[in-house]
C-alpha cells in the first residue's frame, strides 16, 4: 500500500484496458469511453513498464496491437 492507494503489481497474462488519448479535434470526449480493451500483458519490463498485446481473436483492426506502456496508461 502506497499512502492511501493500494498497489497491485500487474502480472503476465492479466487483462488490461488502455487509456484512450487520441481523439479527433471535432469530436467530443464526453461520450467516448475512457479505455480501449481488452488487451493482455505479454511481458513485464524493468522500470515498471509492460509489453501489451492484442488477445488473439479479439482484435477489431487488421493490425495487431503491440506496445510498451507505463502503468498510468493501463487499467486492470
Secondary structure, DSSP 8 states (H G I E B T S, - for coil): -BTTB------TT-EEEEE-----TTS-STTS-SEEEEEEEEEEETTTEEEEEE-TT---SSS--EEEEEGGGEE-
